């Protein structure tokens, strides 16, 4: 049984809760769809857990800010957090992030962080049957932090949601299980107060955590994915 995680975003408590839940359900393999780092305050701890557990990672845009040395140009807030994470990450963790795959293809199953057109940074907020590349019948994406699945005939689209910063109005950590071509979506309660307390202890401004109890972006916005 494969547990599919995405957008951990340096939230150690959420990651530990999801791994425990998935293992209790019988999962014996795992994959991360990217963005291990960014937003929350424990990037090194999250990388170390994935590394120690042998969990492969697909490169996310926040991961790429670390590995390329380039930073986010869309948000000064994001850029400042990446600067902080770069200082907190060990050389081993940075090297591990640098070995992340651009995508994973297994037969007719494709896994990316963003989307098929831009595996690194495509926000898939609307989806229809045209999104599936030739030969792909099952598509997993992350990046939007919205847990969602939809079938288009024989084709299946899934965003497992975000482990560390859900934005779909549900603050519980999200992930998916893929087993014998059957998909199930899961949510896990975790100690949000602990995550927030670590952020404050490490000097993060309080506003950076205000979306966590809401399952929202930092500015309070709730996001969706729509099937057409």
C-alpha positions as CSV (number, residue, x, y, z in Angstrom):
1,X,0.0,0.0,0.0
2,X,1.4,3.3,-1.1
3,X,0.8,6.5,1.0
4,X,1.0,9.6,-1.1
5,X,2.0,12.8,0.8
6,X,2.4,16.3,-0.5
7,X,3.2,19.8,0.7
8,X,4.6,18.9,4.1
9,X,6.0,22.4,4.4
10,X,8.2,21.9,7.4
11,X,5.3,20.9,9.7
12,X,6.9,18.1,11.7
13,X,3.9,17.3,13.9
14,X,1.6,16.9,11.0
15,X,4.1,14.7,9.2
16,X,4.5,12.4,12.2
17,X,0.7,12.1,12.5
18,X,0.3,11.2,8.9
19,X,3.1,8.7,8.9
20,X,1.6,7.0,12.0
21,X,-1.9,6.9,10.5
22,X,-0.7,5.5,7.2
23,X,1.4,2.8,8.8
24,X,-1.6,1.9,11.1
25,X,-3.6,1.4,7.9
26,X,-1.0,-1.0,6.5
27,X,1.0,1.3,4.2
28,X,4.5,0.0,3.6
29,X,5.7,2.5,1.0
30,X,5.5,6.2,0.7
31,X,6.2,9.1,-1.7
32,X,6.2,12.8,-1.3
33,X,4.9,15.0,-4.1
34,X,7.2,17.8,-3.0
35,X,7.5,21.0,-1.0
36,X,9.0,19.4,2.1
37,X,10.1,22.8,3.1
38,X,8.5,26.3,3.3
39,X,6.0,28.1,5.5
40,X,6.4,26.3,8.9
41,X,9.5,26.1,11.2
42,X,10.9,22.5,11.1
43,X,12.4,21.9,7.7
44,X,15.5,20.0,8.8
45,X,13.4,17.6,11.0
46,X,11.0,16.8,8.2
47,X,13.8,16.2,5.7
48,X,15.6,13.9,8.2
49,X,12.4,11.8,8.8
50,X,11.9,11.3,5.1
51,X,15.5,10.5,4.5
52,X,15.7,8.0,7.4
53,X,12.5,6.3,6.2
54,X,13.7,6.1,2.6
55,X,10.8,8.1,1.3
56,X,11.5,9.6,-2.2
57,X,10.6,13.2,-3.0
58,X,9.4,14.9,-6.2
59,X,10.8,18.4,-6.4
60,X,8.4,21.1,-5.4
61,X,8.8,24.8,-6.0
62,X,9.8,25.5,-2.4
63,X,12.3,22.7,-2.5
64,X,13.8,24.2,-5.7
65,X,14.3,27.5,-4.0
66,X,16.6,25.7,-1.6
67,X,18.4,23.6,-4.2
68,X,18.9,26.2,-6.9
69,X,19.7,29.2,-4.6
70,X,17.0,31.2,-6.4
71,X,14.2,32.5,-4.2
72,X,10.5,33.2,-4.6
73,X,9.7,36.4,-6.5
74,X,6.0,36.2,-5.9
75,X,6.1,36.8,-2.1
76,X,8.6,38.5,0.1
77,X,7.1,36.5,3.0
78,X,7.8,33.2,1.3
79,X,11.3,34.4,0.4
80,X,12.1,35.3,4.0
81,X,11.0,31.9,5.2
82,X,13.2,30.2,2.5
83,X,16.1,32.2,3.7
84,X,15.5,31.0,7.2
85,X,15.1,27.4,6.1
86,X,18.3,27.6,4.1
87,X,20.1,28.5,7.3
88,X,18.4,25.7,9.2
89,X,19.0,22.8,6.7
90,X,22.0,20.6,6.9
91,X,24.2,20.0,3.9
92,X,22.9,16.4,3.8
93,X,19.3,17.6,3.7
94,X,20.0,20.1,1.0
95,X,21.8,17.4,-1.0
96,X,18.8,15.1,-0.5
97,X,16.4,17.7,-1.8
98,X,18.6,18.2,-4.8
99,X,18.2,14.5,-5.7
100,X,14.4,14.9,-5.9
101,X,12.9,13.7,-9.1
102,X,11.1,16.1,-11.5
103,X,8.3,13.6,-11.8
104,X,7.5,9.9,-11.3
105,X,6.0,7.8,-14.1
106,X,4.9,4.2,-13.5
107,X,3.1,2.8,-16.5
108,X,-0.1,4.9,-16.9
109,X,0.4,6.6,-13.5
110,X,2.0,10.0,-13.4
111,X,3.0,11.9,-10.3
112,X,4.1,15.5,-10.3
113,X,4.2,18.4,-7.8
114,X,2.6,21.0,-10.0
115,X,0.9,19.7,-13.2
116,X,1.7,18.0,-16.5
117,X,2.5,21.2,-18.3
118,X,4.9,22.5,-15.5
119,X,5.7,19.7,-13.0
120,X,7.4,22.3,-10.7
121,X,4.9,25.2,-10.5
122,X,1.6,24.6,-12.3
123,X,-1.4,25.4,-10.1
124,X,-4.2,23.0,-11.1
125,X,-7.3,24.6,-9.9
126,X,-9.6,23.5,-12.7
127,X,-9.4,20.1,-14.2
128,X,-10.9,18.3,-17.2
129,X,-10.1,15.2,-19.2
130,X,-7.7,17.2,-21.4
131,X,-5.2,17.5,-18.5
132,X,-4.1,13.9,-18.9
133,X,-1.0,13.5,-21.1
134,X,-1.0,10.7,-23.7
135,X,-0.8,7.3,-22.1
136,X,-1.6,8.6,-18.6
137,X,-4.8,7.4,-16.9
138,X,-4.0,8.2,-13.3
139,X,-2.6,11.7,-12.4
140,X,-1.5,12.8,-9.0
141,X,-0.6,16.4,-8.4
142,X,0.1,18.6,-5.3
143,X,0.9,22.3,-5.0
144,X,-2.6,23.7,-4.4
145,X,-3.0,22.2,-0.9
146,X,-6.6,21.1,-1.7
147,X,-7.6,17.4,-1.3
148,X,-9.6,16.4,-4.3
149,X,-10.3,13.4,-6.6
150,X,-12.4,13.1,-9.7
151,X,-12.9,10.5,-12.4
152,X,-13.3,11.2,-16.1
153,X,-14.4,7.8,-17.3
154,X,-11.5,5.5,-16.9
155,X,-9.1,8.4,-16.0
156,X,-8.5,9.4,-12.4
157,X,-7.2,12.8,-11.1
158,X,-6.1,13.2,-7.5
159,X,-4.6,15.9,-5.3
160,X,-3.9,14.2,-2.0
161,X,-4.0,17.6,-0.2
162,X,-1.4,19.1,2.0
163,X,0.2,17.4,5.0
164,X,1.5,20.6,6.6
165,X,-0.7,23.5,5.4
166,X,-4.2,22.5,4.2
167,X,-6.1,25.3,2.4
168,X,-9.4,23.6,1.6
169,X,-11.2,24.6,4.8
170,X,-10.2,21.5,6.8
171,X,-7.2,22.0,9.1
172,X,-6.5,18.3,9.4
173,X,-3.4,16.9,7.7
174,X,-4.3,15.3,4.3
175,X,-2.9,12.4,2.3
176,X,-4.0,9.6,0.0
177,X,-3.5,5.8,-0.2
178,X,-3.1,4.1,-3.6
179,X,-3.5,0.3,-3.5
180,X,-4.3,-2.1,-6.3
181,X,-5.6,0.8,-8.4
182,X,-7.9,1.9,-5.7
183,X,-7.7,5.4,-4.2
184,X,-8.8,6.5,-0.7
185,X,-8.4,10.0,0.8
186,X,-7.6,10.5,4.5
187,X,-7.5,13.3,7.0
188,X,-5.6,13.2,10.3
189,X,-5.9,15.5,13.4
190,X,-2.6,16.7,14.7
191,X,-1.4,19.1,17.4
192,X,-1.7,22.4,15.6
193,X,-0.8,24.3,18.8
194,X,2.5,22.6,19.0
195,X,3.4,23.5,15.4
196,X,2.4,27.2,16.1
197,X,4.5,27.2,19.4
198,X,7.6,26.0,17.5
199,X,7.1,28.7,14.9
200,X,6.9,31.4,17.6
201,X,9.9,29.9,19.5
202,X,12.0,30.1,16.4
203,X,11.1,33.8,15.8
204,X,8.3,33.5,13.2
205,X,5.8,36.3,13.1
206,X,2.4,35.2,14.6
207,X,0.5,36.0,11.3
208,X,2.4,33.2,9.5
209,X,0.5,30.6,11.5
210,X,-3.0,32.1,11.5
211,X,-4.2,29.9,8.6
212,X,-3.3,26.6,10.2
213,X,-6.4,26.3,12.6
214,X,-8.6,27.4,9.7
215,X,-7.3,25.1,7.0
216,X,-6.6,28.2,5.0
217,X,-3.9,30.3,3.4
218,X,-2.0,32.8,5.6
219,X,-4.5,35.5,4.5
220,X,-7.4,33.3,5.4
221,X,-8.4,32.4,1.9
222,X,-10.0,29.0,1.3
223,X,-9.0,27.3,-2.1
224,X,-10.8,24.8,-4.3
225,X,-10.3,22.6,-7.3
226,X,-13.2,22.4,-9.8
227,X,-13.8,19.6,-12.3
228,X,-15.2,20.6,-15.7
